Amino acid sequence: MGRAALGKHWSSFTPQQQKEFLVLFRRLFQRTYVQELLLFDKPRFAYVGETRLDGEAIVNTKIITPRDEFSVVYQLRPEGELWQVTGITVEDVSLTANLGSQLNDLLSRDSVEDVLNLMQRKYGSNNGGA
């Protein structure tokens, strides 16, 4: 997902910067996604179904609350014996594209090092961004 979020900017990162970015992006995404889930009132999660195409999978789920239901679609690809999430869409809004747009804005005005330093301050060292 980190590579997809960076889009055209991926190639402007050195291999070491790419590695650092992916670690920080994982932390950013996990915190963002968990915070979004906390907004739901007493959520339950339901598996709806899946579709496989060209070795990849689209898994449809729902978050069900006492007042509403929300569609969540995961895009996955195999990575060895595990499946790697390459995209998450909630109610037709791509979280990957959303984060990508924010990263694109940052990288259009700041250097790769500046963006990595910002992410390191907020999401590095397991400090929770606090």
PyMOL commands that set and color helices and strands:
alter all, ss='L'
color gray80, all
select helices_A, chain A and resi 2-12+15-38+95-109+112-123
alter helices_A, ss='H'
color red, helices_A
select strands_A, chain A and resi 44-53+56-64+69-79+82-90+93-94
alter strands_A, ss='S'
color yellow, strands_A
deselect
rebuild
show_as cartoon
